[in-house]
């Protein structure tokens, strides 16, 4: 698996439908991190919203997963995405979920309320770099 960043000037990406590429480019224009994870079958789109540095003894910069085709796509690419983000100083990904995400090894048990689609959900912080299943370890 490989990761490719999409910016507003990206013209063509092999394996990616035009509609996905346009969506990724629009979000990149707005300051989001738009990524394509190239698998053997196809290119999977992901959009991350940057979050301000978190408070605490050691503030950790984080990204919020804003879009993916399915959570199973994220689980499949989490190790590769996590290493990509780690090298860019973003070691933490936050995912809106109602509980632990199957297939992701490590999740912080700190929960916070999030309003989504008119109901309160839990927010789980995920360390994608620790996903041993998708990293092949």
Buried (B, 14 or more C-beta within 10 A) or exposed (E): BEBBEBEEEBEEBEBBEEEBBEBBBEBBEEEBBBBBBBBEEBBBBBBBBEBEEEEEEEEBBBBBBBBBEEBEBBBBBBBBBBBBBBEEEBBBBBBBBEEEBEBBBEBEEEEEEBEEEEEEBEBBBBBBBBBEEBBEE
